[in-house]
Amino acid sequence: LCSYLICEAAASKFKVLISGQGGDELFGGYPIYRSGLATRWGQRFPNPVTSILFSASRHIPYSLGSLRSQNVHRAKKMLQAMQSPWPISFSLLRSPMSLELLNDVLSKDLKGSQQTPFGAQEKLFRHAETYDPLHQELYIDTKTYLPCLNLAYTDKTSMAHSVEVRVPLLDMEIASLVQRLPSRWKMNLNESKVLLKAVADRYLPRPIVHRKKAGFGLPLKDWFLKDLQPMANDLLSESRLRKQGFFNPKVVQTFLEEHRDRVADHSTKLYSLMTFQLWCDTYGV
């Protein structure tokens, strides 16, 4: 929606726009890469230690004093991901659901016929098994998250307003060069996009180059508490899900209730399920 509105606003003056798409996947800009590396580091602990931490994380409240709920959620997700081997643990950080939850949310009739949840990612990781951990993360996102989400929505939302968006950072020569650079030029403990920012420092004011990252995220958490709640209750009603036969109605109802009562943030789960329901309606599934 954010991209759609930006292209709509720009269309009256510009027909071609320049985008920085690919900068995060090439230069290590997303916070999830640091979370992935921290998860991999945590897997060095003996299994009993990580198991205890994981069990304890289940009892961490949704909001913890001055810590933002997002940070609490991220910490719990990392502890959960540590229970699975690398590189599945990184895929779990990207997924709105854990392997256990994915299993619970599917109806009994569907469970036996499903492929491995992260089979596609595992195949890509095997191609990148000789890479260092950061470059494994960047490779998987360049093959999945970038083309299947970011470039897809950018193309659709710009074309909706007859605007062309160009992505110079994804020029083949640039991408090929950057992929061969060592990880320390991309991310360290204090900074992401190290090389890109070093170049940008020559031309732009420091507050712009080093400002806090701000994505195109939507306030889904609040929407499911207010505006989207009636729609979600309808599309994910127990009677509808039971008739459809894809998902376990009790698990989905728990998502709705816990989010409504602010016990947990299930917005990404609800958004995924609701989008699937709308797709079913559109194509008569």
Number of C-alpha atoms within 10 A of each C-alpha: 11 12 16 17 13 12 25 17 12 15 18 10 7 12 14 15 14 11 14 12 18 22 18 20 24 25 24 26 21 17 11 16 24 19 17 25 15 14 23 20 11 17 20 11 12 9 12 9 12 18 16 11 15 19 13 12 18 13 9 13 14 19 17 11 8 6 10 11 16 12 13 16 17 14 16 21 24 23 24 23 26 28 17 16 11 18 21 19 23 26 21 22 21 14 15 17 16 18 16 8 11 14 17 16 17 18 17 14 11 12 14 8 8 10 9 9 14 14 11 12 17 18 11 15 19 12 12 16 13 10 13 11 19 18 24 21 23 21 20 23 21 16 13 14 16 17 14 12 10 14 15 12 15 20 16 14 21 23 15 14 17 15 20 18 20 16 14 15 18 17 11 10 9 12 17 12 10 17 16 9 14 12 17 14 17 23 20 13 7 6 16 23 21 19 17 17 18 12 11 15 15 10 9 11 10 12 9 11 17 14 8 8 10 6 8 8 8 10 9 17 19 15 12 23 16 11 11 14 16 12 12 18 15 12 19 21 16 18 11 14 18 15 10 13 14 15 24 17 21 15 15 21 15 12 18 25 15 13 20 18 10 14 13 18 23 22 20 15 16 21 17 11 17 18 14 13 18 13 12 12 11 9 7 7 9
